[in-house]
Amino acid sequence: MSTGLNHQFCSDISYPFNPLRMPLFIFCSGGLLYLSRISKNWSVKSLYIDKAKRIFIPFIFFSFIYYFLKLLVNKYVKTQVDFSLGNFLESFIIFEGHPTAPLWFLATLMTLMLMYPLFRFLCNKVFYVVSFFLFCVGFYYIDLTSLLPYNFFYILKINHYLIFFFFGIFFFRLKIYQFIDNWYYLFIFITLYIITYYYHIDLLCSILGILWMISMSMIVSGYIPKLLSSYREYIYQIYLLSLPFQAFVELILWKKIFYCESFFLVFYILSVLIGLFVPVLISKAVEKTNIKYMKMCFGLK
C-alpha cells in the first residue's frame, strides 16, 4: 500500500520476507500434493480432473474478474488497461503488464501439477527423490529467459519454483518434519536465514526460511493448536480474493475519501485485515449456497 510517497515502513516490513513468501506457498502446495494425493496413490486421471476443478476453473474465473475490475478503476491506477480483444485474450497467457499478473501463481501450479506422473514415479524410491531434488537445485540456476520471446504461462520461471514444489514432496516423503520440532533447530534456521539473507544467497535463504516457518509452526501448534483456525482452511481463497479488496482500501477509501497522511498506519492495518477476513467471509458464504459450479469458481470443494 502506498500513496505515492516514500513510506519506508512498508518496505522495511516486507523486504526481509521476500525470499520466503512465494517459496513457502509453493512448498506447501508440493507438500500437500504428496500428503493428500501421491501417498494415497491417486491415479493420474483423478489428479488431473481434481486440479482442473481446483485450479483451472478458478484461474479462468478470476482472470475475468481481475481484468474487468481493473477496467472499472482504470482512472485511479498508474498502469491503465488499454482494452482490446487481443489484450484481453493475451492476459490469459501472458501475465506481466496485464491485470491478471497476480494469477501467475495458478499458472505455475498448473504446470507443476502436469508433472504429477513424474513425481509419483520418483516417490517410489528415496534415491530417486534425493537425485531429482539435486537436479532441481542445478536447474534453478539455469537462465531460461532467452528460450521464448514472451513468458507464456510463466513457463520461463518454472525452474525457480520447481525446486520449492519438489522440496515440499521431498520434505514429507523423507519425513524431515520429525527432526525439526524443537527450539534448537528453530534458532539455527533463523540465524542461518539472517546470514544468507545478508549475503544474498537466495536459494539457500529461501529453503532455510521454509524450514524456519515449519519448525516454528510445529512448536506453536503444540501450545496453541487452533491459533489460525479461523482462516487456515481458506489460504487459497485469501490469495485469490484479497487483492481487489486491498486495492479498494488503498484506491478508494484511502486515496479518494479519507486521505490524510496521519492515518496511513490505520489504513495499512485495515488493508491487511480486510485482505485476510473478507475473503474468508465470502468463501463461507459461497460454501453455504452449496452451488457446485459457484464453489468451483472459488476453488472450494
C-alpha positions in Angstrom: 0.0 0.0 0.0 1.4 3.4 -1.0 0.1 6.9 -1.6 3.0 7.6 -4.0 5.1 9.0 -1.2 8.1 7.1 0.2 6.6 5.0 3.0 9.7 3.2 4.1 7.7 1.4 6.7 6.1 -0.8 4.1 9.4 -1.8 2.6 11.0 -2.4 6.0 8.3 -4.9 6.9 8.2 -6.8 3.6 11.8 -6.9 2.3 13.2 -9.4 5.0 10.5 -11.9 4.0 10.8 -11.6 0.2 13.0 -14.7 -0.1 10.4 -16.7 1.8 6.8 -15.6 0.8 6.1 -17.4 -2.5 8.6 -20.2 -2.0 6.7 -21.1 1.2 3.4 -21.1 -0.7 4.9 -23.3 -3.4 6.5 -25.6 -0.9 3.1 -26.1 0.9 1.5 -26.9 -2.4 4.1 -29.6 -3.1 3.8 -31.0 0.4 0.0 -31.2 0.2 0.3 -32.9 -3.2 2.4 -35.6 -1.5 0.3 -36.0 1.6 -3.1 -35.9 0.0 -2.5 -37.4 -3.4 0.8 -39.2 -4.0 0.9 -41.0 -0.7 -2.7 -42.2 -1.3 -1.7 -43.4 -4.8 -4.2 -41.2 -6.7 -4.3 -42.0 -10.4 -3.1 -39.5 -13.0 -6.6 -39.1 -14.4 -8.2 -38.5 -11.0 -5.5 -35.9 -10.1 -5.9 -34.0 -13.4 -9.7 -33.9 -13.0 -9.3 -32.7 -9.5 -6.8 -29.9 -10.3 -8.9 -28.8 -13.3 -11.7 -28.1 -10.8 -9.5 -26.6 -8.1 -7.0 -24.6 -10.2 -8.0 -24.2 -13.9 -11.6 -23.2 -13.3 -10.7 -20.6 -10.6 -7.9 -19.4 -13.0 -10.4 -18.7 -15.8 -13.0 -17.2 -13.5 -10.6 -14.8 -11.7 -8.9 -13.8 -15.0 -12.2 -12.4 -16.0 -12.7 -10.8 -12.5 -9.3 -9.2 -12.3 -9.4 -7.9 -15.9 -12.8 -6.2 -15.7 -12.2 -4.9 -12.1 -9.1 -3.2 -13.4 -11.1 -1.6 -16.2 -13.5 -0.3 -13.6 -10.8 1.5 -11.7 -8.7 2.4 -14.7 -8.7 6.1 -14.0 -7.4 5.6 -10.4 -4.4 3.4 -11.2 -0.9 4.1 -12.6 -0.8 1.2 -15.0 -4.0 1.5 -17.0 -5.6 -1.1 -19.2 -5.7 -0.4 -22.9 -8.7 -2.5 -23.6 -9.0 -4.6 -26.8 -10.0 -8.1 -27.6 -6.4 -9.0 -28.2 -5.2 -7.5 -24.9 -8.0 -9.4 -23.1 -7.1 -12.8 -24.7 -3.4 -12.2 -24.2 -4.0 -11.7 -20.4 -4.8 -15.4 -20.1 -1.4 -16.5 -21.2 1.0 -13.5 -20.5 0.7 -12.1 -17.1 3.4 -9.4 -16.9 1.9 -6.0 -17.7 -1.7 -7.3 -17.6 -4.4 -7.2 -14.9 -4.1 -11.0 -14.5 -0.5 -10.6 -13.2 -1.3 -11.9 -9.7 -2.6 -15.1 -11.2 0.9 -16.3 -12.4 0.9 -18.5 -9.3 -2.1 -20.5 -10.6 -0.5 -20.9 -14.0 2.7 -22.1 -12.3 0.8 -24.6 -10.2 -1.0 -26.0 -13.2 2.3 -26.5 -15.0 3.7 -28.3 -11.9 0.6 -30.4 -11.5 1.1 -31.7 -15.0 4.3 -33.3 -13.8 2.3 -35.5 -11.4 3.2 -38.8 -13.2 6.9 -38.0 -12.8 6.5 -37.0 -9.1 4.5 -40.2 -8.4 7.2 -42.3 -10.0 10.1 -40.6 -8.2 8.4 -41.2 -4.8 8.8 -44.9 -5.2 12.4 -44.8 -4.0 14.3 -42.4 -1.7 17.2 -42.4 -4.2 15.0 -41.1 -6.9 13.7 -38.3 -4.7 17.1 -37.2 -3.5 18.6 -37.3 -7.0 15.7 -35.3 -8.5 16.0 -32.7 -5.7 19.7 -32.2 -6.5 18.7 -31.9 -10.2 16.2 -29.2 -9.2 18.9 -27.3 -7.4 21.1 -27.2 -10.5 18.0 -26.4 -12.7 17.2 -23.4 -10.5 20.4 -21.6 -11.7 19.7 -22.1 -15.5 18.6 -18.9 -17.3 15.5 -19.8 -19.4 14.5 -16.3 -20.4 16.1 -16.4 -23.9 14.2 -19.5 -25.0 10.9 -17.7 -25.8 10.1 -14.1 -26.9 7.4 -13.9 -24.2 7.0 -15.6 -20.8 3.9 -17.6 -21.9 2.1 -19.0 -18.9 5.1 -18.0 -16.7 6.9 -21.1 -18.1 10.3 -19.3 -18.2 10.3 -19.0 -14.4 9.3 -22.6 -13.8 12.8 -23.6 -12.7 12.6 -21.0 -9.8 9.5 -22.7 -8.4 10.0 -26.4 -9.3 12.7 -26.6 -6.6 10.4 -25.4 -3.8 7.4 -27.5 -5.0 9.6 -30.6 -5.1 11.2 -29.7 -1.8 7.6 -30.0 -0.3 7.4 -33.5 -1.7 11.0 -34.3 -0.6 10.3 -32.9 2.9 7.3 -35.1 3.6 8.4 -38.2 1.7 11.5 -38.3 3.9 9.6 -37.2 7.0 12.1 -34.4 7.8 9.5 -32.7 10.0 10.2 -35.4 12.6 13.6 -33.8 13.3 13.0 -30.1 13.4 10.2 -29.8 16.1 12.3 -28.1 18.7 13.6 -24.7 19.8 17.2 -25.6 19.0 16.6 -26.1 15.3 14.3 -23.1 15.2 17.2 -20.9 16.5 19.6 -22.4 13.9 17.2 -21.8 11.0 16.5 -18.2 12.0 20.2 -17.5 12.4 21.2 -19.0 9.1 18.3 -17.3 7.4 19.6 -13.9 8.6 23.1 -14.7 7.4 22.1 -15.9 4.0 19.7 -13.0 3.5 22.5 -10.6 4.4 24.9 -12.2 1.9 22.2 -12.7 -0.8 22.5 -16.5 -1.0 19.0 -16.6 -2.4 18.1 -20.3 -2.8 19.6 -21.4 0.5 17.9 -18.4 2.2 14.5 -19.4 0.9 15.0 -23.1 1.9 16.1 -22.0 5.4 13.1 -19.7 5.6 10.8 -22.5 4.8 12.4 -24.7 7.5 12.2 -21.8 9.9 8.4 -21.4 9.3 7.7 -25.1 9.5 9.7 -25.6 12.7 8.1 -22.5 14.3 4.6 -23.6 13.3 5.1 -27.1 14.7 6.3 -25.6 18.0 3.5 -23.1 18.2 0.8 -25.6 17.3 2.0 -27.7 20.3 0.9 -24.8 22.6 -1.9 -23.3 20.6 -3.2 -25.9 18.2 -6.1 -23.7 16.9 -4.3 -20.4 16.6 -5.1 -19.8 13.0 -8.2 -22.0 12.8 -10.5 -19.1 11.7 -8.9 -18.9 8.3 -6.3 -21.6 7.8 -8.7 -23.6 5.5 -9.1 -20.7 3.2 -5.5 -19.7 2.4 -6.1 -20.4 -1.3 -9.2 -18.2 -1.3 -7.4 -15.4 0.5 -4.8 -15.4 -2.3 -7.4 -15.2 -4.9 -9.7 -12.6 -3.3 -7.5 -10.4 -1.2 -6.0 -8.1 -3.8 -9.3 -6.5 -5.1 -10.4 -5.6 -1.5 -7.0 -4.3 -0.5 -7.0 -2.2 -3.7 -10.4 -0.8 -2.7 -8.9 0.3 0.7 -6.0 2.0 -0.9 -7.5 3.5 -4.1 -11.0 4.4 -2.8 -11.1 4.6 1.0 -7.6 6.0 1.4 -6.7 8.0 -1.6 -10.1 9.3 -2.6 -12.2 9.6 0.5 -10.2 9.7 3.8 -6.8 10.8 2.5 -4.6 12.0 5.4 -1.0 11.1 6.0 -1.6 10.9 9.7 -3.9 7.9 9.2 -1.6 6.0 7.0 -0.9 3.2 9.5 -4.6 2.9 10.2 -5.4 2.2 6.6 -2.3 -0.1 6.2 -3.6 -2.3 9.1 -7.1 -2.1 7.7 -5.9 -3.3 4.3 -4.1 -6.3 5.9 -7.2 -7.3 8.0 -9.6 -6.9 5.1 -7.3 -8.9 2.8 -7.4 -11.7 5.4 -11.0 -11.8 6.6 -13.2 -10.6 3.8 -12.1 -13.5 1.5 -12.9 -15.9 4.3 -16.4 -14.5 4.8 -17.1 -14.6 1.1 -15.8 -18.2 0.9 -18.0 -19.3 3.8 -21.0 -17.6 2.1 -20.3 -19.4 -1.2 -20.0 -22.7 0.7 -23.4 -22.2 2.3 -25.0 -21.8 -1.1 -24.0 -25.3 -1.9 -24.0 -24.4 -5.6 -21.4 -26.8 -7.2 -20.2 -24.6 -10.0 -20.0 -21.5 -7.9 -17.9 -23.3 -5.4 -15.6 -24.5 -8.2 -15.1 -20.9 -9.4 -13.8 -20.0 -5.9 -11.6 -23.1 -5.6 -13.8 -24.6 -2.9 -14.5 -28.3 -2.6 
